[in-house]
Amino acid sequence: MNYIENLTSRYPELKFMENGVKRATEAVVDCYKRGGKILLCGNGGSAADSEHISGELLKGFMSKRCPTEEELAKLSSALGSCDLAAKLQRGIPAIPLTSLTASLSAFANDVDPELVFAQLVFALSSPGDLLMCLSTSGNSLNVVRAAQAAKALGLTVVAFTGEGGGKLLEISDLTLSAPEKETYKVQEYHLPIYHAICAEAEKILFG
């Protein structure tokens, strides 16, 4: 199954985004292949979506991602059980910056809330990593600052926004702008879009 074609068949109004969704999938695949990681950020419902995306990437989503034979041998030795080791699944490294509550709140309180995500991008990223920004308006200031920092540090930036793309459109390497403006309607589109990306990337990388 091609999950991107499935997406646009279920949501014909997203057909115009098909190439963009393919490119976002390629960005995830390329990041993994070069040993990079994915950082994610957003506010409110988009923070929850950041967590959701990481959950689909860090373990099996549509299929089980068995360890390689070499990994299984090492894990079996360490865990003392082949059956136990076989339950582990390969993951695509993905860190939702939204989950780092102590760091976020400390920096917001001690320094500047505008830069909370930018600080974590600066502290955690390496050139070649991927930043996924979620903002229904495309203008959330702390997310925009994270994107600006990411570009300065050599990261690829993929943005999920609503119609028009906002400020993130000007910064990001790729912007997936759902054809809605109301927050909840944009978020309703973001979910099947990122599910298609996660599922297709998993199929490409793990079979």
C-alpha positions as CSV (number, residue, x, y, z in Angstrom):
1,M,0.0,0.0,0.0
2,N,1.2,3.5,-0.8
3,Y,0.0,5.5,2.2
4,I,0.3,8.8,0.5
5,E,-1.9,7.8,-2.3
6,N,-4.3,6.4,0.2
7,L,-4.3,9.7,2.0
8,T,-5.3,11.7,-1.0
9,S,-7.9,9.1,-2.1
10,R,-9.6,9.5,1.4
11,Y,-9.1,13.3,1.4
12,P,-9.4,14.4,-2.3
13,E,-9.0,18.0,-1.1
14,L,-5.4,17.2,-0.1
15,K,-4.5,16.0,-3.6
16,F,-2.6,19.3,-4.2
17,M,-0.3,18.4,-1.2
18,E,0.7,15.0,-2.5
19,N,4.1,16.0,-3.7
20,G,4.8,17.9,-0.5
21,V,3.9,14.9,1.6
22,K,6.2,12.8,-0.5
23,R,9.0,15.2,0.0
24,A,8.4,15.3,3.8
25,T,8.5,11.5,3.8
26,E,11.8,11.6,1.9
27,A,13.1,14.1,4.4
28,V,12.4,11.7,7.3
29,V,13.9,8.8,5.4
30,D,17.0,10.7,4.5
31,C,17.5,12.0,8.0
32,Y,17.4,8.5,9.4
33,K,19.8,7.1,6.8
34,R,22.4,9.8,7.6
35,G,22.1,9.0,11.3
36,G,20.2,12.1,12.2
37,K,17.3,12.7,14.5
38,I,14.0,14.5,14.3
39,L,13.0,17.3,16.7
40,L,9.4,18.4,17.0
41,C,7.7,21.5,18.5
42,G,4.3,23.1,18.7
43,N,1.9,24.6,21.2
44,G,-1.4,23.3,22.6
45,G,-2.9,20.8,20.2
46,S,0.2,21.0,18.1
47,A,2.3,20.1,21.1
48,A,0.1,17.0,21.4
49,D,0.6,16.3,17.7
50,S,4.4,16.6,18.3
51,E,4.1,13.9,20.9
52,H,1.9,11.8,18.6
53,I,4.3,11.9,15.7
54,S,7.2,10.9,17.9
55,G,5.2,8.0,19.2
56,E,4.6,6.7,15.6
57,L,8.3,7.1,14.8
58,L,10.0,5.6,17.9
59,K,8.4,2.2,17.5
60,G,6.4,0.1,15.1
61,F,3.4,1.9,13.7
62,M,1.8,0.0,10.8
63,S,4.2,-2.9,11.0
64,K,6.6,-4.5,13.5
65,R,10.2,-3.4,13.1
66,C,12.2,-6.4,14.2
67,P,15.8,-5.9,15.3
68,T,18.5,-7.0,12.9
69,E,20.2,-10.4,13.6
70,E,23.2,-8.6,14.9
71,E,21.1,-6.4,17.2
72,L,19.1,-9.3,18.3
73,A,22.2,-11.3,19.3
74,K,23.6,-8.3,21.3
75,L,20.3,-7.6,23.0
76,S,19.6,-11.2,23.8
77,S,23.0,-11.5,25.5
78,A,22.4,-8.3,27.5
79,L,18.8,-9.1,28.5
80,G,19.4,-12.8,29.0
81,S,16.5,-13.7,26.8
82,C,16.0,-14.0,23.1
83,D,12.2,-13.8,23.4
84,L,12.5,-10.6,25.4
85,A,15.0,-9.0,23.0
86,A,12.7,-9.9,20.0
87,K,10.0,-7.7,21.5
88,L,12.1,-4.6,21.0
89,Q,11.5,-2.6,17.8
90,R,13.7,-0.4,15.7
91,G,12.8,3.3,15.9
92,I,13.3,6.5,14.0
93,P,15.0,8.9,16.6
94,A,12.4,11.6,17.3
95,I,12.4,14.0,20.2
96,P,9.3,16.0,21.0
97,L,10.7,19.2,22.5
98,T,7.3,19.8,24.1
99,S,8.0,16.9,26.5
100,L,11.0,18.5,28.1
101,T,8.9,20.3,30.7
102,A,11.7,21.2,33.2
103,S,13.9,22.7,30.6
104,L,11.0,24.6,28.9
105,S,9.7,26.0,32.1
106,A,13.1,26.9,33.5
107,F,14.1,28.8,30.3
108,A,10.8,30.5,30.0
109,N,11.0,31.7,33.6
110,D,14.8,32.5,33.8
111,V,15.5,33.8,30.3
112,D,12.8,34.3,27.6
113,P,9.7,32.3,26.7
114,E,10.0,33.4,23.0
115,L,13.1,31.2,22.7
116,V,12.1,28.1,24.6
117,F,12.1,25.8,21.6
118,A,15.1,27.6,19.9
119,Q,17.1,26.9,23.0
120,L,16.4,23.2,22.8
121,V,17.2,23.2,19.1
122,F,20.5,24.9,19.9
123,A,21.3,22.4,22.7
124,L,20.2,19.2,21.1
125,S,20.6,19.4,17.4
126,S,23.4,18.5,15.0
127,P,23.7,19.6,11.4
128,G,21.7,17.3,9.2
129,D,18.9,16.8,11.8
130,L,15.3,17.5,10.9
131,L,13.0,20.0,12.8
132,M,9.2,19.5,12.4
133,C,7.3,22.6,13.3
134,L,3.6,22.6,14.0
135,S,1.6,25.8,14.0
136,T,-1.9,26.1,12.7
137,S,-1.3,29.8,11.9
138,G,2.3,29.4,10.9
139,N,3.0,32.4,13.2
140,S,3.5,31.0,16.7
141,L,6.5,33.0,17.8
142,N,8.3,30.4,19.8
143,V,8.0,27.9,16.9
144,V,9.1,30.5,14.4
145,R,12.2,31.2,16.5
146,A,12.9,27.5,16.6
147,A,12.7,27.3,12.8
148,Q,15.1,30.3,12.5
149,A,17.6,28.7,14.9
150,A,17.3,25.4,13.1
151,K,18.1,26.9,9.7
152,A,21.1,28.8,11.1
153,L,22.4,25.5,12.6
154,G,22.1,23.5,9.3
155,L,18.9,21.6,10.0
156,T,16.1,20.8,7.5
157,V,12.8,22.4,8.5
158,V,9.4,20.9,7.7
159,A,6.4,22.9,8.8
160,F,2.8,21.9,9.3
161,T,0.5,24.9,9.1
162,G,-2.9,26.1,8.0
163,E,-3.8,27.9,4.8
164,G,-1.2,30.5,3.8
165,G,1.6,29.1,5.8
166,G,2.3,32.2,7.9
167,K,5.8,33.2,8.8
168,L,7.0,29.6,8.7
169,L,6.4,29.5,4.9
170,E,9.3,32.0,4.5
171,I,11.7,30.0,6.7
172,S,11.0,26.3,6.2
173,D,12.4,24.1,3.5
174,L,9.0,22.5,3.1
175,T,5.6,23.8,4.3
176,L,2.5,21.5,4.4
177,S,-0.3,24.0,4.6
178,A,-3.7,22.4,5.3
179,P,-6.6,24.1,3.4
180,E,-8.3,25.5,6.4
181,K,-7.8,28.5,8.7
182,E,-9.7,27.5,11.9
183,T,-7.4,25.9,14.4
184,Y,-9.3,22.7,15.0
185,K,-10.0,22.1,11.3
186,V,-6.3,22.6,10.5
187,Q,-5.4,20.1,13.2
188,E,-8.0,17.6,11.9
189,Y,-6.0,17.6,8.6
190,H,-2.6,17.5,10.2
191,L,-3.3,14.1,11.8
192,P,-3.9,12.1,8.6
193,I,-1.1,13.9,6.8
194,Y,1.5,13.0,9.4
195,H,0.1,9.5,9.8
196,A,0.7,9.0,6.0
197,I,4.3,10.4,6.4
198,C,5.1,8.1,9.3
199,A,3.6,5.0,7.7
200,E,5.2,5.5,4.3
201,A,8.6,6.3,5.9
202,E,8.3,3.1,8.0
203,K,7.5,1.0,4.9
204,I,10.5,2.4,3.0
205,L,13.0,2.0,5.9
206,F,11.8,-1.2,7.5
207,G,9.7,-3.0,4.9
